[in-house]
Amino acid sequence: MLRRNKMWRGKRRLGSADKTLTDFNPKSTARIGGHPIHPMLVPFPIACFVGTLLTDIAYWRTADIMWSNFSAWLLTAGLIMGGLAAVAGLIDVLGSRAVRSARPVWPHMIGNILVLALSLWNAFVHSRDAWTSVVPTGLILSAVVVLILLFTGWMGWALVYRHRVGVSQ
Amino acid sequence: MIRQPRSPRVNGAVRAMLLAAASVTLAACSDEPFDKESQIGPNPNLPEPNQYLVPPMNVAKAVGWGKDETPRAAQGLEVHALATGLEHPRSLLTLPNGDILVVEANGPGLEPTERPKDLVMGWVMSLAGGGGGGSANRITLLRDADGDGVPETRTAFLEHLFSPFGVVLIGQDLYVANTDAILRFPYKEGDTKITDPGTKLTELPGGPIDHHWTKAMTASPDGSKLYVGVGSNSNITENGLEAEKERAAVWEVDRATGAHRIFAGGIRNPTGLAFEPQSGKLWAVANERDELGPNLVPDYLTSVKDGAFYGWPYSYYGQHVDPRVQPQRPDLVASAIPPDYALSSHVAPLGLVFSTAQSLPEQYRGGAFVGEHGSWDRHEFNGYKVVYVPFSNGQPNGKAQDVVTGFLNDKEEARGRPVGVALDKSGALLIADDLGNTVWRVTPAKTVSNAAP
C-alpha cells in the first residue's frame, strides 16, 4: 500500500477517504463479464493516431497521395474508436468515487479529451485536397497528438497497474 | 472528498474546449462581403486564398418546376418549355433540317471512395439531386417542323451510349463524345433514329476515376478537326498526378485518322467549346478549382490558343501558385497564361454558344451565351442562370448580362439548373436544364414581331 501511495509523485494520502482506496481496488462501471471495456478500446485510437503520424511523415517525404489517404482513414477510425473509449472511460469516472480519487485519472482524462479534439481538427485539415491536407498543419497536429498520447498512456497504465482500477479483488 | 476542488477546474477546461469547437464551426457559416461583379471581365479581383477547416458549402435543395412555372427571361424575351420529362438533359445540337438533339446523360459513376471525405461529399451532393441517379446514355430527337415551339415528333434517336456529352455533325457523319471515346455514326437528313453501332474514332481518357467526365466537343470551321474538352481527374491533384495524364486539356483530334494532340493544356475542366464566328478562333468555358474560398477561383471564358498552358494544377490566372500541388513546377507556372474573361467564382459554366442568329433582339447578337449550372461551395449562390457576354471584333466587350434567371425560387431552392445552350433553326436560344429535366426555348417577346428565317 505504501508503494501505491507513493506512485503519484510520492504524495501520501491519509484519512478516512483512503480507506476505500486501500482496502478495495477501484471498480470499473462499464464492464462486460467483469472485464472493463475502456482498456479493450484504447489500443485502437493509440495505434490509429500513431499510424497517422507515420503515414503523414511518409506523405511529407514522398508526396504520394496514397499515404495521405491512409492518414485520413486512420484519423477517422481513431476518432470513432477513441470516442467509444472515451464514453466507457467517462462511465468509469462517473460511476466510482474510488476511480475519481486515483490521481492520474484527471491528467489522463483531460489529456485524452485534448487528443480527440486535436484529432477532430486534424481530420478536417486532412479533408483538404493534396499537399496542404498534411503539410504542415496536419503533420504538426499528428505529432502533437502522439506526444500527448505518450503522457496520457503512461497515466492510463498507472491507473491499472498501480492503482488497480478495474482489477478484480 | 480531497479531490472535490478539482472538478470545477476540469469543467472549466471542458467548457473552454467545447466553446473553441463551436466557434470554429460558426466561423464558417457566412461568406465575407465581396463584390461578385469585380470578378466578371478580363481582370478579375483575386482575393487571398483561404483554406477553411470546414469549406463553405451550400447546396440548393432540388424541388423542380411547379405546373406552369418557368424561368424568367430578360426584357424583350420570353421563355417556354420546348420539351419536358427528359432524363438529365445536358447538351443540345440543332441539325441542318431544324431537328434538335438532346443529350441525356450523367456521370458513369466510376469514382471510387478514396477517403472519408468522399463519403461525406457524396451525401452532401445527393441533397442537390440530379447527381445520384444513373445515366440515360441517350440522345433524344425533337422535331418542331412548324416552329411553334411545340415539337410534333420526339424519338429516342441514339441509345446505349456511355455518358455522352459532346455531339457534332459534319456532313453525314455524326460524332458523339462518350466519356471514354469519340464514336462516329452515319446520319442522313431526316433520320429520327440511328441503329448503326457506330465506329470508334479515338479513345478519350475515361475511367478509372473519371472525376470530370463530360467531353465537350466542337469541329473546326473547315470540318477537318474535332476539338474535345477533357477535364481533370480531381479538384486539385488529390487523386495523384498520374491520374491527370492528357487531362485538363483541349484535345485536337484529326477527323480522318483519329490521331490526337494536346491543343492547349492547364485548363482544369473545359466544359463548353465553340468557334467564335468573326475571328474563327476556338473559345471555351472552363470550371476552375475549388476549396480556396468562396471567391476563388473565378470560372472563365477564354480563347484557346494553340500550344498554350493555362496553369492547372500548378497555378491559376497566370502565376497565382496553388500551394496544394506538390512537387511544384515553377517552370510551368512561368509559362502559364491567364484566361481572357472571368465569369465569377463557382458559377459552373457548362454550356457555350455564339449568337449567330438574327432573330433575337439586337443586343444579343455576336456575343456568347453561357449556361451557368450554379454554385455549391459558397454560401451565397452564384450562377444558376444563362448570361450573355457581348463581343466585338472577336473579343469580349462589356459585362456579362443576365438573359434567363429564376432557376432558384424565392426560397433559394433549385427548380432547375442550366447546362448546354444552343440556337435552334429560327435563331431562338435553347437551354438544357438537367435538374428541371426540361429544354427551354427563349424567343423575342410576343410584342416584338416574331422573325422567322
HADDOCK unambig.tbl for C-alpha pairs under 7 A between the chains (distance, minus, plus):
assign (segid A and resid 17 and name CA) (segid B and resid 1 and name CA) 6.94 0.50 0.50
assign (segid A and resid 63 and name CA) (segid B and resid 326 and name CA) 6.42 0.50 0.50
assign (segid A and resid 65 and name CA) (segid B and resid 238 and name CA) 6.65 0.50 0.50
assign (segid A and resid 65 and name CA) (segid B and resid 239 and name CA) 6.71 0.50 0.50
assign (segid A and resid 65 and name CA) (segid B and resid 240 and name CA) 5.73 0.50 0.50
assign (segid A and resid 69 and name CA) (segid B and resid 114 and name CA) 6.73 0.50 0.50
assign (segid A and resid 69 and name CA) (segid B and resid 115 and name CA) 5.71 0.50 0.50
assign (segid A and resid 72 and name CA) (segid B and resid 115 and name CA) 6.32 0.50 0.50
assign (segid A and resid 72 and name CA) (segid B and resid 116 and name CA) 6.75 0.50 0.50
assign (segid A and resid 73 and name CA) (segid B and resid 115 and name CA) 6.27 0.50 0.50
assign (segid A and resid 73 and name CA) (segid B and resid 116 and name CA) 6.37 0.50 0.50
assign (segid A and resid 101 and name CA) (segid B and resid 3 and name CA) 6.48 0.50 0.50
assign (segid A and resid 124 and name CA) (segid B and resid 53 and name CA) 5.61 0.50 0.50
assign (segid A and resid 124 and name CA) (segid B and resid 54 and name CA) 6.59 0.50 0.50
assign (segid A and resid 125 and name CA) (segid B and resid 53 and name CA) 5.98 0.50 0.50
assign (segid A and resid 127 and name CA) (segid B and resid 117 and name CA) 5.78 0.50 0.50
assign (segid A and resid 129 and name CA) (segid B and resid 236 and name CA) 6.54 0.50 0.50
assign (segid A and resid 129 and name CA) (segid B and resid 238 and name CA) 5.31 0.50 0.50
assign (segid A and resid 129 and name CA) (segid B and resid 324 and name CA) 6.79 0.50 0.50
assign (segid A and resid 130 and name CA) (segid B and resid 236 and name CA) 6.94 0.50 0.50
assign (segid A and resid 130 and name CA) (segid B and resid 237 and name CA) 6.29 0.50 0.50
assign (segid A and resid 130 and name CA) (segid B and resid 238 and name CA) 4.59 0.50 0.50
assign (segid A and resid 130 and name CA) (segid B and resid 324 and name CA) 5.43 0.50 0.50
assign (segid A and resid 130 and name CA) (segid B and resid 325 and name CA) 6.49 0.50 0.50
assign (segid A and resid 131 and name CA) (segid B and resid 324 and name CA) 4.60 0.50 0.50
assign (segid A and resid 131 and name CA) (segid B and resid 325 and name CA) 5.87 0.50 0.50
assign (segid A and resid 131 and name CA) (segid B and resid 326 and name CA) 6.07 0.50 0.50
assign (segid A and resid 132 and name CA) (segid B and resid 323 and name CA) 6.95 0.50 0.50
assign (segid A and resid 132 and name CA) (segid B and resid 324 and name CA) 5.22 0.50 0.50
